[in-house]
Amino acid sequence: MTVLDDARALHGDLVRMRRDLHARPEIGLDLPYTQERVLAGLDGLPLDIATGRALSSVTAVLRGALPGPTVLLRGDMDALPVTERSGVSYASTEPGRMHACGHDLHTTMLTGAAQLLAARRDSLAGNVVFMFQPGEEGPGGAGLMIEEGVLDASGERAVAAYALHVTSAMIPAGLFTARAGTAMAAADSVTVTVRGAGGHGSMPHRAKDPVPAACEMVLALQTMVTRRFDIHDPVVVTVGSFHAGTAENVIPAEAVFAATLRSFTRESHARIKDEVAQTLRGIAAAHGLAVDVEFDGTAYPVTVNDTGAVDHVAATIREVLGEERFFPQPRPGAGAEDFSLVLEGVPGAMVMLGACPPERDLAKAPANHAPEAAFDDAVLADGAAVYAELALRRLAAG
């Protein structure tokens, strides 16, 4: 029996686990039910298992019977603060929480890979670290797991790291894609508070109105992008939140807005905060106002895939599943990933997997994070097999 045969024999169990997780989504760093479900899926396997101190992570180490290096496989586990409207029969039972990004599939596929690889321990030339990670959607769970030693969990630094990520749209179901170099953007978050002096709306000259200044700042950030950064090294700034005032005839004392900043090279990522702060402070000074510019401390760097790792991914998928099942990712995605932190310490690859349900139009299907997003369980067995084969073949290469 091949790894793929064994994975497909597990399909029913994988579907049950995934739907169980989907119905019981948890968000952030504390995922007690999800952690319990993963531990149950690993129970009885020859693994060294540790749970996190600062978060409800699971780190499992499979030690092969033969000497060799260590490979890390990562699956994120957390959901989003979204009210589900997917229409599936196993929808979330937790109000305001949903697995809208497919992490329930990642967790399930990684559990399946652990079972497949444990069954091959006697011929395994090295070690595999299974990284079950909470807190990808913002709190920065990868960074905490790295601080707690996940990259060296086997007793030595992993030589390669791989992660799969499903999509509910754009990529045809069952197809895998990855690219060398920048695969996903860096993400920073900034909250801006413009401070003035309140007053009556009929006498703005006797107040210090923060609203026009804040509006000017929003527009100036777009100009800053086009005038400070090379168009071939793009930066994206989106202001997603803006709040000021309580009534139409009251000038408020402050206006607050928040933005996400996306960049695609380490060089632009290193510059973006300074450029934003300089622009905002200049406008505030011109209006005679004060401004607080606060950047979120959980920024994610650029996700950079190693060329050799992507070549390994492409060859593995084509040999295991067929030539047509892998295609090169044409351009970086503007989403961000804290797997980027793993890739700063270990060469590896983030791999995308299409999971759009067959009854949906690929071009119009709701994307990840949408309340209507849905994912096809049919990809679970192949995803588990790819995880396992990536580790097996990388270890065999020494």
HELIX and SHEET records of a PDB file:
HELIX    1   1 VAL A    3  ALA A    9  1                                   7    
HELIX    2   2 HIS A   11  ALA A   23  1                                  13    
HELIX    3   3 PRO A   32  LEU A   42  1                                  11    
HELIX    4   4 HIS A  103  ALA A  118  1                                  16    
HELIX    5   5 ARG A  121  SER A  123  5                                   3    
HELIX    6   6 GLY A  141  GLU A  147  1                                   7    
HELIX    7   7 VAL A  150  ASP A  152  5                                   3    
HELIX    8   8 PRO A  204  ARG A  206  5                                   3    
HELIX    9   9 PRO A  210  ARG A  228  1                                  19    
HELIX   10  10 ARG A  266  ALA A  286  1                                  21    
HELIX   11  11 THR A  307  LEU A  321  1                                  15    
HELIX   12  12 GLU A  323  ARG A  325  5                                   3    
HELIX   13  13 PHE A  339  GLY A  345  1                                   7    
HELIX   14  14 ASP A  377  VAL A  379  5                                   3    
HELIX   15  15 LEU A  380  ALA A  396  1                                  17    
SHEET    1   A 8 LEU A  47  THR A  51  0                                        
SHEET    2   A 8 VAL A  58  ARG A  63 -1                                        
SHEET    3   A 8 ALA A 125  GLN A 133 -1                                        
SHEET    4   A 8 LEU A  66  ASP A  76  1                                        
SHEET    5   A 8 ALA A 160  THR A 167  1                                        
SHEET    6   A 8 GLY A 348  GLY A 354  1                                        
SHEET    7   A 8 PHE A 176  ALA A 178 -1                                        
SHEET    8   A 8 PHE A 326  PRO A 328  1                                        
SHEET    1   B 2 GLY A 181  MET A 184  0                                        
SHEET    2   B 2 THR A 303  ASN A 305 -1                                        
SHEET    1   C 4 VAL A 235  ALA A 244  0                                        
SHEET    2   C 4 GLU A 254  SER A 263 -1                                        
SHEET    3   C 4 ALA A 186  ARG A 195 -1                                        
SHEET    4   C 4 ALA A 290  PHE A 295 -1                                        
SHEET    1   D 2 GLY A 199  HIS A 200  0                                        
SHEET    2   D 2 VAL A 250  ILE A 251 -1                                        
END                                                                             
